[in-house]
């Protein structure tokens, strides 16, 4: 891919309306374009990143045995009236009418619809548990949409739902999703800490938010700093039993502001370990028992008795994660963004010095591109006539993690190769490909 042929409309300066770095960067490097208040078009660069995040989320849902479905964005009001939430949900719900004057809504969430799907299909406890998920656009009519895709009206979300016979079975499903979230955020190179949270309009009595620390976050959190040591221990995630895994985190006080109790915080956490800060919610899981199955009459036959199924729901903001990664990874001091290679729009940028009367560096770039392609490494060639320093500055802003610079310092089959935030090395193309491939496997 030549940069000159790609659709990456870069702006010279940060847009005045953007107040946080993720919104600034996404507009400036042409990842998104605002359509109306809180609604954005996703342009190729941003869309590519979002789809890579989506695939990681999908793989980790599949890994715990969840099955993917796809529910519509437009829902009937009838099932929401059955559950009692149609009037209670508030003005965030976009209510509409079709040409037959039937009340419809643009789905803000899917507890009712997935329960209706389940109750029409599953009648026996022998079919349990069922774990279903989908990745779909949602709409919530935010009163004051702000911060770009971090607090917008239309957003892309993974939501999953569990159906079990008993509370114990349901807690086991809850723990499976708890594990899948830890794995998901680790693959995104994010330190996301599970924190006890309020259930809000979803309901129920058990809930965790997964929070990454960020000054621009809207969630206030109170936590024991030692919980970060648990998060960094990969062996705990991979080797703990599901029930013990959650306990590893719950041994430490860690809550969002709705659950905060000052006396309990000070009693539970020594002063030197107390942390009161802000964070960004990147995932939220709930257990709510029969809150929806009872009003929606969703039950299975168990030894001749009618048992209402126990349910949980599990959300990840796929589009929000694009902004959250920027907030976590952007280096203010050096003006450098570095995407985790797992979601970067390209693995590597090839940056040649181009002379109008000498095309040899562009030819070398083409050969390097083809070799990297044969090794399943996705690259982009900057074939513009900008000088080398301007090109490097541009890719530091975009955040592609590796750069191959073909200029005066290139010697024979050795090229200047660097991580975006690292020191340059002189390597041949085989060594370069090996380094990038190893990084993709980690």
Phi, psi and omega in degrees: 000125173275139178299324182295337181261352181276156179261084179230083185283087183281136176265149181289326184229162176293133178299139184297330184282349183269124187255337179243160191295326180295317179294317178301310185293318183294324176285318187293319182267010173074039176274327182220163172220131182291132177264314173203181185304117177075012181229130187230147165272139178261116181273169192310314183297310180292322181295322180296318178296314181299320180292328176291320175299315179304318182293322177296315177301315180299314182298321181284333172291315178299324184297329179265010174092011176284147182250135185274135172232181174219117178259155184287161175284328181263128183237155174285146178286342189299316182290331176289326176291324176300317183282343181089008184261354187298316179274332186283335190295329176100187188284353176293336179282126178274109182261136182222168175231141177274185186289343173271009178068024176277138180284126179232173177209154173271118191302120172273340178194177193227019181303314183295313185294318181290328177293321178295321177297315182296313186294335180277353188237329187246124183241338185246146178297340182294343178273357182267154000280161171235128177240115184237142176216159170215163179236114192207161175287142176236162176222126172228125188279076181303138179295318180227079177298137183202171177063034177064229183281358180284329178218075184245182183265319178251129185212160184256127191218144168262124171231134181239159184218135179247143179232121183224165182278319186234167176299317181298318177298320182293323177295325177296317176297318179303316181292328177296318178289325175305313178296316183297326179291317177301317179295317181302309185290330175295320178293337177270005179061038178244141172266092182256118185262127176286130182228138177300132188222162175286148183276342176060213184289348177290321178093178179103183185231009178219128183201143173228135167261143173258119191240135167253141182288134178195135180298333182272002182292153180263351179266127172272135184229150178230120188210162172272123184303335183293346179294335180290335176291326176294315182298327184282347182274095180300326183297329178295316181297318188275334189247343180290149170292159184301319181290321181286332182302311181295325180295328178304323179276322184286352173294342182246138178297126181197106186219158169276170189297331180294335182258003187289135174228113187301314182298316180295320180299311183290330178285324187274334189238121173303147188305321183291346180253001182283137177225121176240109186209195179243157179206170179250126176285124178245351177199154181211128179237148186223144164241126183228018172057237183255023181305323180258327184292327180290304180296333179265008175050054183250102186221163175236159177277125178230103181054042177085358179253153178269116181244121176289132183289153178260134190234156170218160174226155193213112186245144170226128177279097184296311180292323179298327181298331177301312178292322181296321178297319177299314180300326182277330191250349182286130180264103183298320185298315184260357181064035184243132171253136179230105177290139167304138186297338180294337182232001182300143180298328173223152178284328190209143173252128176261119190240093179268148168277122188247128175249132183303330183265002182217110183261010186297321180292325177291322177296319176299319179299318179298319179294318177297316179304313182294322179294314179299322178299321179293340178260015179063037177247123185270123184230162174229138180258127175272096183265013180285169182265018174292159175284165186301315183297323178293321179295315180298317179300321180296315181284335170297325179287316181293319172100014176295127195292335183235147180228135171247118185252120183249099183210216184294335183273357176286137181229110179059242180262014176258136182233155176283120184232135180209148163288150188305328182248020184242187179269145181290149175233157173259110184224156172274171188294327178295318179293322178297312181299322180295317179296316181293318180298320177296319179297323180291335181278336184284000000 
